[in-house]
Amino acid sequence: MRRPIAVLFAGVMVLMPTACSSSDPAATTAAPSTTALLTTDPPSTPEPTTMETTPPMTIPDVTISGPVTGGKGAVVLGPGGIDLSTIGYVQDEYFVSGTASTLSATDPSAPFTTRIVVRRPKDVATASGRVAVEWLNVTAGFDTAPDWTSAHVEFAREHWIWVGVSAQEVGIVGRDGALVPLALKLADPDRYSSLSHPGDSYSYDIFSQVGAAIRTHADTLLGGATPSSVIAFGESQSAMRLTTYINEVAASARVFDGYFVHSRGAVGAPLSQAPLADVKSADPTLFRTDLTVPVLNFITETDLVGERLAYVRARQDDTDMVHTWEVAGTSHVDYYGLGLGDTDDGSGAADAALVAAMSLPPSSIYGGVINCDLPINTGPQTYVLRAAIAALAKWVESGSAPVSTPRLELDDAGALKVDAQGNALGGVRSPQVDAPVARLSGGGQSGESFCGLFGTTAPFDAATLASLYPDRQTQVDRWNSAIDAAVAAGTLLAPDAEALRAALG
C-alpha cells in the first residue's frame, strides 16, 4: 500500500527544530478561527473528493549528521526508559537539517535543525523492515516517547525500528512550568547547541521530511536495513498533530504508509500559530473519508468523555481506511506508561507487577515527583495497544483491515455506562474488566500536575471478591476465558495472553 515519495535532492540545506504544545491535552479546546490563512479552509468534515487526485508534493532532501556524540555523552529523551540492551536494541541520535514550509502558501520557508533518535535491533539483519516514526510528545515541557514506552515489547519482539522525532519547538528549548529541565538545550546545552526551530507552524513539513529521509537515508539512519513500511505514531498532543497532518498534508506528501493516532481529542492541532497567524482546526475535527492509507485511532475512556479531550464530539463511523478502538478500563496515561513500562524487558516480571497493581495500586509516580489524590489506573492499555499496532501493521502490509470493534456505551447524558462493579460497558474488552478485581476508570482523578489524565483504580473489597469468585479456581477460569475471548477478537496477542495467564498464577 506504499505510496510514491517525490524527493528533491537539493544538496545541503540549513537548520531547524519544531514548536510548542498549544495542543496540550490539558488545554481547553478553542473555537475554530475564521482567519483565511490556508489555500483550503478545513471543513468540519473534510471534503472526500480530492485525495486520489492530489498530486504528490516534492519533499526536500535533508542533511543528516551523526551519530551525535559530545556534551554530557547521553541522549536526552524523557525521564526514563528501558535498558535497551535487555531487549537486544541499540540507540543512535542524529541531527536533521533542512528548510521547511507551513501549510500556507504565503508564509516564507524557514531553516531548521532538529534531532531524531533511532532505536533498532542490535543485529540489524533481524530488522523486520517495519519502521515506527513517533512524533515525540512535549506536553511535559520536554520530549517524551509514550508510544515507545507503552508498546516497546511489541516493537522488540517483531523487530521494528523506532524513530523518535523532535518535531516541536518546546522539546528543544523548553517552556516555563516544565516538571524537570529536560528540554534539549536546557539538559545539555553543548550537545544540542546547533539545534534551531522556526516554530510549530513548520512542524508538519519537518515531520514529512524526516519521514521521507527514513527511505532516502536508510543506510545512515537504519544501519543499512531496508524499510518495507513506514508508519507514523503520535500520542495525546502528538495525536492531535497527526490528526491535522492526516487531513491537511498526507494526501500530497505521501510519506507514510499508515498512521497510529493514540489518545486524540475532539479538535486537531492548530494549522498555524504564533508567531504566524493563529489558525485553529475545525471543532470538532473529523478524519477525512477519502484516505488511501490506513489510520488506527486508539481512544481511552479519558479521551472519549473527559472534559479536557471530549473526543466523543468527533466520533465517526469506521471507514475503509479509518478504524477506531475505544478501550474499556483505560485512562489517557496509566501506571504502565508512567514508569512500570520503563522496566519491562518482556520477561513477564512487569506483567506480574501490573496484574498485582490492580489490587494494590499506586497514587504517586516517579519516586513522588507527582502525587495524585487517588490510586491511578492500572488497566489493560499496553496489551490492547500492542494488538492494535500489530493489526495496523498487517493492514498496511496486506490490505486486510481489522474487524471493527464495539464502541464504549454511553447513556443519554453522555456518561459511560457501567456494570454492577463500575467498569465500563462496551468497547474493546480485556480480562482486566471482564474478570475484574478492581474498578478501572479513565476518570475520577485529581491531584498535582497532570493527575486528571491518569484515571483511577478502586480495588474490590473482600466481600465483592467473594461474591464474584467463590473460590480461586472460579477466578482463574473466568480470567482465562476472558483472555481467550480477547485473543479471538484480535485485541490481545498470543504472547501477551500467555503472560497474563502466568501473571495471575
Buried (B, 14 or more C-beta within 10 A) or exposed (E): BBBEBEBEEEEEBBBBBBBBBBBBBBBEBEEBBEEEBBEEBBEEBBEEEEBEEBEBBBBBBBBBEBEBEEBEEEBBBBBEBBEBEEBBBBBBBBBBBBBBBBBBEEBEBBBBBBBBBBBBBEEBEEBBBBBBBBBBBBBBBBBBBBBBBBBBBBBBBBBBBBBBBBBBBBBBBBBEEBBBEBBBBBBBEEBBEEBBBBBBBBBBBBBBBBBBBBBBBBEBBBBEBEBBBBBBBBBBBBBBBBBBBBBBBBBBBBBBBBBBBBBBBBBBBBBBBEEBBBBBBBBBBBBBBBBBBBBBBBBBBBBBBBEBBBBBBBBEEBBEBBBBBBBBBBBBBBBBBBBBBBBBBBEBEBBBBBBBBBEEBBBBBBEEEBBBEBBBBBBBBBBBBBBBBBBBBBBBBEEEBBEEBBBBBBEEEEEBEBEEBBBBBBBBBBBBBBBBBBBBBBBBBEBEBBBBBBBBBBBBEEEBBEEBBEEEEEBBEBBBEBBBBBBEBBBBBEBBBBBBBEBBE
